[in-house]
Amino acid sequence: MTKFVVTPANVAQRDAWAGGAIPEVERVRPGLWSVPVPIPVNPLRYVLVYVLELPGGVAIVDAGWNTDEAYDALVAGLAVAGYAITDVKGVLVTHIHPDHYGLAGRVREMSGAWIALHPADARLVRDRYDDAAIDSLVERERELLRRCGVPALTLDELAGASMMIRHVVTMAKPDRLVEDGDELGLPGWDLRAVWTPGHSPGHLCFVSPARRVLFSGDHVLAKITPIVAVHPQSGPNPLADYLDSLAAVRKLDVEEVLPAHEYRFLELAERVDNVMAHHDERLAEIERVVGSLDGAACWDLATRLTWSRPWETIPPFMRRAANNETLAHLAWLEARGRVRRVAGDPDLWFPV
């Protein structure tokens, strides 16, 4: 596949990403700012928080991780735009992953802002971030990984791999639940929610038809593709959800995409087509590997696939993500009768 290269909306922002730097706070257009908020010890490096000017304040799209460094960067970015943290009236959270939702509770504590989430993600908050519930979630992850054939020596390490980042989230129940198609009611903005499940069950994008911009969260990014994985809080076929969501946003009439990572870009439909082609290639590769083996567990299949680096160099947290993303592709193939699963300990996958 020839990879389509999007046109950056701001070359300096693209160059900062390519050079391993954090871009500048930027006035994207009248009434709209981009504030990069750093993510500690993470190859993504930052989340782009978008600041929407309102009469008497601002709303923000996403918030960042709950670290002092991230909070200070958000405060400083708001100051460049002429605002203080106390001017934030609302936080539109695209989804509940820590780099988007983690700082929302602290922003609300400082400003009284409301927090908005899709109901599908709001239902996951307690199990994911409440100390009283987290052990159950880890055990469910452990059972999923065991059924995938993860070796016993690494099972506990992988099941609890995400515990290292729980401290960067302030658990905050949302004040507003936003459904697909809802108008956000922000003065001066014709912002509408687009439900785009896949990367998370309640992922939201926000489109402004008048300004012809799409705030795409992690759903569509300029270069990388988001993790779409089966896990204890996902649906049974998240890749099907994701591909349907891509088809939905492809129809939108926008001239600029404002993602949460990397950099802003222009060609939505072409980028969506490229991401879909990537998943078609991945599905074909997995189907070939399944066909070459006489029954294999998901983990064994994952170790045989093409990744961005050799399998032995992938850290544990990302190995878990790779396994669960492989499982999502297997679930998609199974639903279409292209592979079959034989339940067991572990489950084994066979060609049809």
C-alpha positions as a Markdown table, in Angstrom:
| # | Residue | x | y | z |
|---|---|---|---|---|
| 1 | Met | 0.0 | 0.0 | 0.0 |
| 2 | Thr | 1.3 | 3.5 | -0.9 |
| 3 | Lys | 0.7 | 5.5 | 2.2 |
| 4 | Phe | -1.1 | 8.8 | 1.6 |
| 5 | Val | 0.6 | 11.8 | 3.1 |
| 6 | Val | -1.7 | 14.5 | 4.4 |
| 7 | Thr | -1.1 | 18.2 | 3.9 |
| 8 | Pro | -0.3 | 19.8 | 7.3 |
| 9 | Ala | -2.5 | 22.8 | 8.1 |
| 10 | Asn | 0.6 | 24.3 | 9.9 |
| 11 | Val | 4.0 | 23.2 | 8.7 |
| 12 | Ala | 5.7 | 24.4 | 11.9 |
| 13 | Gln | 3.4 | 22.2 | 13.9 |
| 14 | Arg | 4.2 | 19.2 | 11.7 |
| 15 | Asp | 7.9 | 19.9 | 11.9 |
| 16 | Ala | 7.8 | 20.1 | 15.7 |
| 17 | Trp | 6.1 | 16.7 | 15.7 |
| 18 | Ala | 8.7 | 15.2 | 13.3 |
| 19 | Gly | 11.6 | 16.7 | 15.2 |
| 20 | Gly | 10.5 | 15.3 | 18.6 |
| 21 | Ala | 9.6 | 18.8 | 20.0 |
| 22 | Ile | 6.4 | 20.2 | 21.4 |
| 23 | Pro | 4.8 | 22.8 | 19.1 |
| 24 | Glu | 3.9 | 26.4 | 20.1 |
| 25 | Val | 0.6 | 27.5 | 21.4 |
| 26 | Glu | -1.2 | 28.6 | 18.3 |
| 27 | Arg | -4.2 | 30.8 | 17.3 |
| 28 | Val | -5.7 | 28.4 | 14.7 |
| 29 | Arg | -8.3 | 30.9 | 13.5 |
| 30 | Pro | -10.4 | 33.6 | 15.1 |
| 31 | Gly | -11.9 | 32.3 | 18.4 |
| 32 | Leu | -9.9 | 29.0 | 18.3 |
| 33 | Trp | -6.6 | 28.1 | 19.9 |
| 34 | Ser | -4.4 | 25.0 | 20.1 |
| 35 | Val | -2.5 | 24.4 | 23.3 |
| 36 | Pro | -0.1 | 21.4 | 23.5 |
| 37 | Val | -0.1 | 19.8 | 26.9 |
| 38 | Pro | 2.8 | 17.4 | 27.6 |
| 39 | Ile | 2.4 | 13.7 | 28.3 |
| 40 | Pro | 5.1 | 12.3 | 30.5 |
| 41 | Val | 7.3 | 9.4 | 29.3 |
| 42 | Asn | 5.2 | 8.7 | 26.2 |
| 43 | Pro | 6.1 | 8.6 | 22.5 |
| 44 | Leu | 3.0 | 10.8 | 21.8 |
| 45 | Arg | 4.7 | 13.6 | 23.8 |
| 46 | Tyr | 1.6 | 15.8 | 24.0 |
| 47 | Val | -2.1 | 16.1 | 23.6 |
| 48 | Leu | -3.5 | 19.1 | 21.6 |
| 49 | Val | -6.1 | 20.8 | 23.8 |
| 50 | Tyr | -8.3 | 23.1 | 21.7 |
| 51 | Val | -9.6 | 26.3 | 23.3 |
| 52 | Leu | -12.9 | 27.6 | 22.0 |
| 53 | Glu | -13.7 | 31.3 | 22.8 |
| 54 | Leu | -17.1 | 32.0 | 24.2 |
| 55 | Pro | -18.7 | 35.2 | 25.5 |
| 56 | Gly | -17.2 | 35.5 | 29.0 |
| 57 | Gly | -14.9 | 32.5 | 28.9 |
| 58 | Val | -13.8 | 29.4 | 27.0 |
| 59 | Ala | -14.6 | 25.8 | 26.5 |
| 60 | Ile | -11.8 | 23.2 | 25.9 |
| 61 | Val | -11.8 | 20.0 | 23.9 |
| 62 | Asp | -9.9 | 17.5 | 26.0 |
| 63 | Ala | -7.7 | 18.4 | 29.0 |
| 64 | Gly | -4.5 | 16.3 | 29.3 |
| 65 | Trp | -3.0 | 14.1 | 32.0 |
| 66 | Asn | -3.3 | 15.1 | 35.6 |
| 67 | Thr | 0.3 | 16.1 | 36.3 |
| 68 | Asp | 1.6 | 19.4 | 37.5 |
| 69 | Glu | 3.6 | 19.8 | 34.3 |
| 70 | Ala | 0.5 | 19.3 | 32.2 |
| 71 | Tyr | -1.6 | 21.6 | 34.4 |
| 72 | Asp | 1.0 | 24.3 | 34.2 |
| 73 | Ala | 1.2 | 24.0 | 30.4 |
| 74 | Leu | -2.6 | 24.3 | 30.1 |
| 75 | Val | -2.6 | 27.4 | 32.3 |
| 76 | Ala | 0.2 | 29.0 | 30.4 |
| 77 | Gly | -1.4 | 28.2 | 27.1 |
| 78 | Leu | -4.7 | 29.7 | 28.2 |
| 79 | Ala | -2.7 | 32.8 | 29.3 |
| 80 | Val | -1.3 | 33.2 | 25.8 |
| 81 | Ala | -4.9 | 33.2 | 24.5 |
| 82 | Gly | -5.8 | 35.8 | 27.1 |
| 83 | Tyr | -7.6 | 33.6 | 29.6 |
| 84 | Ala | -7.2 | 32.1 | 33.0 |
| 85 | Ile | -8.1 | 28.6 | 34.2 |
| 86 | Thr | -11.0 | 30.1 | 36.0 |
| 87 | Asp | -12.4 | 31.2 | 32.6 |
| 88 | Val | -13.0 | 27.6 | 31.5 |
| 89 | Lys | -16.8 | 27.0 | 31.3 |
| 90 | Gly | -16.8 | 23.5 | 29.9 |
| 91 | Val | -14.6 | 20.5 | 29.1 |
| 92 | Leu | -15.6 | 18.4 | 26.1 |
| 93 | Val | -13.9 | 15.1 | 26.6 |
| 94 | Thr | -13.5 | 13.0 | 23.4 |
| 95 | His | -12.9 | 9.9 | 25.4 |
| 96 | Ile | -11.8 | 8.6 | 28.8 |
| 97 | His | -8.2 | 7.7 | 28.2 |
| 98 | Pro | -5.9 | 9.5 | 30.7 |
| 99 | Asp | -4.3 | 11.9 | 28.2 |
| 100 | His | -7.8 | 13.3 | 27.4 |
| 101 | Tyr | -9.8 | 12.9 | 30.5 |
| 102 | Gly | -7.2 | 12.8 | 33.3 |
| 103 | Leu | -7.0 | 16.6 | 34.0 |
| 104 | Ala | -10.7 | 17.3 | 33.5 |
| 105 | Gly | -11.5 | 16.9 | 37.2 |
| 106 | Arg | -8.8 | 19.3 | 38.3 |
| 107 | Val | -10.0 | 21.9 | 35.7 |
| 108 | Arg | -13.5 | 21.6 | 37.2 |
| 109 | Glu | -12.2 | 22.0 | 40.7 |
| 110 | Met | -10.4 | 25.2 | 39.7 |
| 111 | Ser | -13.1 | 26.8 | 37.5 |
| 112 | Gly | -16.5 | 25.1 | 38.1 |
| 113 | Ala | -16.6 | 24.0 | 34.5 |
| 114 | Trp | -18.9 | 21.2 | 33.4 |
| 115 | Ile | -17.4 | 18.0 | 32.0 |
| 116 | Ala | -19.1 | 16.2 | 29.1 |
| 117 | Leu | -18.7 | 12.6 | 28.0 |
| 118 | His | -20.6 | 10.1 | 25.9 |
| 119 | Pro | -22.7 | 7.8 | 28.0 |
| 120 | Ala | -20.8 | 4.7 | 26.8 |
| 121 | Asp | -17.6 | 6.1 | 28.2 |
| 122 | Ala | -19.2 | 7.5 | 31.3 |
| 123 | Arg | -20.4 | 4.0 | 32.3 |
| 124 | Leu | -16.7 | 2.9 | 32.4 |
| 125 | Val | -15.3 | 5.6 | 34.7 |
| 126 | Arg | -15.9 | 3.8 | 38.0 |
| 127 | Asp | -14.5 | 0.4 | 37.0 |
| 128 | Arg | -11.4 | 2.1 | 35.3 |
| 129 | Tyr | -10.5 | 4.7 | 37.9 |
| 130 | Asp | -12.1 | 4.0 | 41.3 |
| 131 | Asp | -9.7 | 2.3 | 43.7 |
| 132 | Ala | -12.6 | 0.1 | 45.0 |
| 133 | Ala | -13.3 | -1.3 | 41.6 |
| 134 | Ile | -10.0 | -1.6 | 39.8 |
| 135 | Asp | -9.0 | -5.0 | 41.1 |
| 136 | Ser | -12.0 | -6.5 | 39.4 |
| 137 | Leu | -11.0 | -4.9 | 36.1 |
| 138 | Val | -7.4 | -6.2 | 36.4 |
| 139 | Glu | -8.7 | -9.7 | 37.0 |
| 140 | Arg | -11.0 | -9.5 | 34.0 |
| 141 | Glu | -8.0 | -8.4 | 31.9 |
| 142 | Arg | -6.0 | -11.3 | 33.3 |
| 143 | Glu | -8.6 | -13.8 | 32.3 |
| 144 | Leu | -8.8 | -12.4 | 28.8 |
| 145 | Leu | -5.1 | -12.6 | 28.4 |
| 146 | Arg | -5.0 | -16.1 | 29.7 |
| 147 | Arg | -7.6 | -17.1 | 27.1 |
| 148 | Cys | -5.3 | -15.5 | 24.5 |
| 149 | Gly | -2.5 | -17.8 | 25.5 |
| 150 | Val | -0.2 | -15.2 | 27.2 |
| 151 | Pro | 2.6 | -17.2 | 29.0 |
| 152 | Ala | 2.0 | -17.6 | 32.7 |
| 153 | Leu | 5.3 | -15.9 | 33.6 |
| 154 | Thr | 4.2 | -12.6 | 32.0 |
| 155 | Leu | 0.4 | -12.8 | 32.7 |
| 156 | Asp | 0.4 | -10.8 | 35.9 |
| 157 | Glu | 2.7 | -8.2 | 34.5 |
| 158 | Leu | 0.6 | -7.6 | 31.5 |
| 159 | Ala | -2.7 | -7.7 | 33.3 |
| 160 | Gly | -1.6 | -4.9 | 35.6 |
| 161 | Ala | 0.4 | -2.9 | 33.1 |
| 162 | Ser | -1.9 | 0.1 | 33.0 |
| 163 | Met | -1.7 | 0.6 | 36.8 |
| 164 | Met | 1.4 | 2.7 | 36.3 |
| 165 | Ile | -0.6 | 5.6 | 34.8 |
| 166 | Arg | -3.6 | 5.6 | 37.1 |
| 167 | His | -2.1 | 8.4 | 39.1 |
| 168 | Val | -2.4 | 10.8 | 36.2 |
| 169 | Val | -6.2 | 10.8 | 36.4 |
| 170 | Thr | -8.6 | 12.6 | 38.7 |
| 171 | Met | -11.8 | 10.5 | 38.7 |
| 172 | Ala | -14.6 | 12.9 | 37.8 |
| 173 | Lys | -18.1 | 11.9 | 36.9 |
| 174 | Pro | -19.4 | 13.9 | 34.0 |
| 175 | Asp | -21.9 | 16.7 | 34.4 |
| 176 | Arg | -23.3 | 16.3 | 30.9 |
| 177 | Leu | -23.9 | 13.2 | 28.7 |
| 178 | Val | -23.5 | 13.9 | 25.0 |
| 179 | Glu | -25.1 | 11.6 | 22.5 |
| 180 | Asp | -24.5 | 11.3 | 18.8 |
| 181 | Gly | -25.9 | 14.3 | 16.9 |
| 182 | Asp | -26.3 | 16.5 | 20.0 |
| 183 | Glu | -25.8 | 20.2 | 19.5 |
| 184 | Leu | -23.4 | 21.4 | 22.2 |
| 185 | Gly | -25.1 | 24.8 | 22.7 |
| 186 | Leu | -21.8 | 26.8 | 22.9 |
| 187 | Pro | -22.6 | 30.5 | 22.1 |
| 188 | Gly | -20.9 | 31.4 | 18.8 |
| 189 | Trp | -20.3 | 27.8 | 17.8 |
| 190 | Asp | -22.5 | 25.4 | 15.8 |
| 191 | Leu | -20.7 | 22.4 | 17.3 |
| 192 | Arg | -22.3 | 19.0 | 16.9 |
| 193 | Ala | -21.2 | 15.7 | 18.4 |
| 194 | Val | -20.4 | 12.7 | 16.2 |
| 195 | Trp | -20.2 | 9.3 | 18.1 |
| 196 | Thr | -17.2 | 7.4 | 16.8 |
| 197 | Pro | -16.8 | 4.2 | 18.8 |
| 198 | Gly | -13.8 | 1.9 | 18.3 |
| 199 | His | -10.8 | 3.4 | 20.0 |
| 200 | Ser | -13.1 | 3.6 | 23.0 |
| 201 | Pro | -16.8 | 2.7 | 23.3 |
| 202 | Gly | -17.8 | 6.3 | 23.7 |
| 203 | His | -15.3 | 8.2 | 21.6 |
| 204 | Leu | -16.7 | 11.5 | 20.3 |
| 205 | Cys | -15.7 | 13.8 | 17.5 |
| 206 | Phe | -17.1 | 17.4 | 17.3 |
| 207 | Val | -17.8 | 19.0 | 14.0 |
| 208 | Ser | -18.6 | 22.7 | 13.2 |
| 209 | Pro | -20.3 | 22.8 | 9.8 |
| 210 | Ala | -20.0 | 26.6 | 9.6 |
| 211 | Arg | -16.3 | 26.6 | 10.2 |
| 212 | Arg | -15.8 | 23.3 | 8.4 |
| 213 | Val | -13.6 | 21.9 | 11.0 |
| 214 | Leu | -13.6 | 18.5 | 12.8 |
| 215 | Phe | -12.2 | 18.0 | 16.2 |
| 216 | Ser | -11.2 | 14.3 | 15.7 |
| 217 | Gly | -9.7 | 13.3 | 19.1 |
| 218 | Asp | -7.9 | 10.0 | 18.5 |
| 219 | His | -10.3 | 8.8 | 15.8 |
| 220 | Val | -8.4 | 10.1 | 12.8 |
| 221 | Leu | -4.8 | 11.2 | 13.1 |
| 222 | Ala | -2.3 | 12.5 | 10.5 |
| 223 | Lys | 0.2 | 9.6 | 10.6 |
| 224 | Ile | -0.5 | 7.0 | 13.2 |
| 225 | Thr | -3.6 | 4.9 | 13.7 |
| 226 | Pro | -5.3 | 4.6 | 17.1 |
| 227 | Ile | -5.3 | 1.3 | 19.0 |
| 228 | Val | -8.5 | -0.6 | 18.4 |
| 229 | Ala | -8.6 | -3.5 | 20.8 |
| 230 | Val | -10.7 | -6.1 | 22.5 |
| 231 | His | -10.4 | -5.6 | 26.3 |
| 232 | Pro | -12.8 | -6.0 | 29.3 |
| 233 | Gln | -14.4 | -2.6 | 28.7 |
| 234 | Ser | -14.7 | -2.9 | 24.9 |
| 235 | Gly | -17.6 | -4.2 | 22.8 |
| 236 | Pro | -17.2 | -7.7 | 21.3 |
| 237 | Asn | -16.2 | -6.3 | 17.8 |
| 238 | Pro | -14.6 | -2.9 | 18.3 |
| 239 | Leu | -12.9 | -3.0 | 14.9 |
| 240 | Ala | -16.3 | -3.2 | 13.2 |
| 241 | Asp | -17.4 | -0.2 | 15.3 |
| 242 | Tyr | -14.3 | 1.7 | 14.3 |
| 243 | Leu | -14.5 | 1.1 | 10.6 |
| 244 | Asp | -18.2 | 2.1 | 10.7 |
| 245 | Ser | -17.2 | 5.2 | 12.5 |
| 246 | Leu | -14.6 | 6.0 | 9.9 |
| 247 | Ala | -17.2 | 5.7 | 7.2 |
| 248 | Ala | -19.4 | 8.1 | 9.1 |
| 249 | Val | -16.9 | 10.9 | 9.5 |
| 250 | Arg | -15.7 | 10.4 | 5.9 |
| 251 | Lys | -19.0 | 11.9 | 4.7 |
| 252 | Leu | -18.4 | 15.2 | 6.7 |
| 253 | Asp | -17.8 | 18.3 | 4.7 |
| 254 | Val | -14.8 | 19.8 | 6.4 |
| 255 | Glu | -11.7 | 21.5 | 5.2 |
| 256 | Glu | -9.5 | 20.9 | 8.3 |
| 257 | Val | -9.1 | 18.1 | 10.8 |
| 258 | Leu | -8.0 | 19.0 | 14.3 |
| 259 | Pro | -6.7 | 15.8 | 16.0 |
| 260 | Ala | -5.6 | 15.4 | 19.6 |
| 261 | His | -2.0 | 14.3 | 18.6 |
| 262 | Glu | 0.6 | 15.0 | 16.0 |
| 263 | Tyr | -0.6 | 18.0 | 13.9 |
| 264 | Arg | -3.6 | 19.5 | 12.1 |
| 265 | Phe | -4.2 | 18.4 | 8.5 |
| 266 | Leu | -6.5 | 19.0 | 5.5 |
| 267 | Glu | -7.6 | 15.8 | 3.7 |
| 268 | Leu | -10.2 | 14.0 | 5.8 |
| 269 | Ala | -11.6 | 11.6 | 3.2 |
| 270 | Glu | -8.3 | 10.6 | 1.8 |
| 271 | Arg | -6.8 | 10.0 | 5.2 |
| 272 | Val | -9.9 | 7.8 | 6.2 |
| 273 | Asp | -9.4 | 5.8 | 3.0 |
| 274 | Asn | -5.8 | 5.2 | 3.9 |
| 275 | Val | -6.6 | 4.1 | 7.4 |
| 276 | Met | -9.2 | 1.7 | 6.1 |
| 277 | Ala | -6.7 | 0.3 | 3.6 |
| 278 | His | -4.3 | -0.2 | 6.5 |
| 279 | His | -6.8 | -2.3 | 8.4 |
| 280 | Asp | -7.6 | -4.3 | 5.2 |
| 281 | Glu | -3.9 | -5.2 | 4.9 |
| 282 | Arg | -3.7 | -6.1 | 8.6 |
| 283 | Leu | -6.8 | -8.4 | 8.3 |
| 284 | Ala | -5.3 | -10.1 | 5.3 |
| 285 | Glu | -2.0 | -10.6 | 7.1 |
| 286 | Ile | -3.7 | -12.1 | 10.1 |
| 287 | Glu | -5.9 | -14.4 | 7.9 |
| 288 | Arg | -2.7 | -15.6 | 6.1 |
| 289 | Val | -0.9 | -16.4 | 9.4 |
| 290 | Val | -4.0 | -18.2 | 10.8 |
| 291 | Gly | -4.1 | -20.2 | 7.6 |
| 292 | Ser | -0.4 | -21.2 | 7.9 |
| 293 | Leu | -0.9 | -22.8 | 11.3 |
| 294 | Asp | -2.9 | -25.7 | 12.6 |
| 295 | Gly | -4.7 | -23.8 | 15.3 |
| 296 | Ala | -3.0 | -21.0 | 17.2 |
| 297 | Ala | -3.7 | -18.8 | 20.2 |
| 298 | Cys | -4.0 | -15.0 | 19.7 |
| 299 | Trp | -0.7 | -14.4 | 21.5 |
| 300 | Asp | 1.2 | -16.7 | 19.2 |
| 301 | Leu | -0.4 | -15.0 | 16.2 |
| 302 | Ala | 0.5 | -11.6 | 17.5 |
| 303 | Thr | 4.2 | -12.6 | 17.9 |
| 304 | Arg | 4.2 | -13.5 | 14.2 |
| 305 | Leu | 2.8 | -10.3 | 12.8 |
| 306 | Thr | 4.6 | -7.3 | 11.4 |
| 307 | Trp | 4.9 | -4.5 | 13.9 |
| 308 | Ser | 6.8 | -1.2 | 13.9 |
| 309 | Arg | 9.7 | -2.8 | 15.7 |
| 310 | Pro | 10.9 | -6.3 | 16.5 |
| 311 | Trp | 8.6 | -8.1 | 19.0 |
| 312 | Glu | 11.3 | -8.7 | 21.5 |
| 313 | Thr | 11.9 | -5.0 | 21.8 |
| 314 | Ile | 8.3 | -4.1 | 22.5 |
| 315 | Pro | 7.7 | -3.2 | 26.1 |
| 316 | Pro | 5.1 | -5.1 | 28.1 |
| 317 | Phe | 2.3 | -2.5 | 28.0 |
| 318 | Met | 2.5 | -2.3 | 24.3 |
| 319 | Arg | 2.7 | -6.1 | 23.9 |
| 320 | Arg | -0.6 | -6.3 | 25.7 |
| 321 | Ala | -2.0 | -3.7 | 23.3 |
| 322 | Ala | -0.6 | -5.6 | 20.3 |
| 323 | Asn | -2.3 | -8.8 | 21.6 |
| 324 | Asn | -5.6 | -7.2 | 22.2 |
| 325 | Glu | -5.5 | -5.4 | 18.9 |
| 326 | Thr | -4.8 | -8.7 | 17.1 |
| 327 | Leu | -7.8 | -10.1 | 19.0 |
| 328 | Ala | -10.0 | -7.3 | 17.6 |
| 329 | His | -9.0 | -8.2 | 14.1 |
| 330 | Leu | -9.7 | -11.9 | 14.8 |
| 331 | Ala | -13.1 | -11.0 | 16.1 |
| 332 | Trp | -13.8 | -9.0 | 12.9 |
| 333 | Leu | -12.7 | -12.0 | 10.7 |
| 334 | Glu | -14.7 | -14.4 | 12.9 |
| 335 | Ala | -17.9 | -12.3 | 12.5 |
| 336 | Arg | -17.5 | -12.5 | 8.7 |
| 337 | Gly | -16.9 | -16.3 | 8.7 |
| 338 | Arg | -13.2 | -15.9 | 7.6 |
| 339 | Val | -11.7 | -17.6 | 10.6 |
| 340 | Arg | -13.1 | -19.7 | 13.4 |
| 341 | Arg | -12.5 | -19.9 | 17.1 |
| 342 | Val | -12.4 | -23.1 | 19.2 |
| 343 | Ala | -13.0 | -22.2 | 22.8 |
| 344 | Gly | -10.5 | -23.6 | 25.2 |
| 345 | Asp | -7.6 | -22.8 | 27.5 |
| 346 | Pro | -6.4 | -21.0 | 25.5 |
| 347 | Asp | -8.9 | -20.3 | 22.7 |
| 348 | Leu | -7.4 | -21.4 | 19.3 |
| 349 | Trp | -8.0 | -19.9 | 15.9 |
| 350 | Phe | -8.3 | -21.9 | 12.7 |
| 351 | Pro | -8.9 | -21.0 | 9.0 |
| 352 | Val | -12.3 | -21.6 | 7.5 |
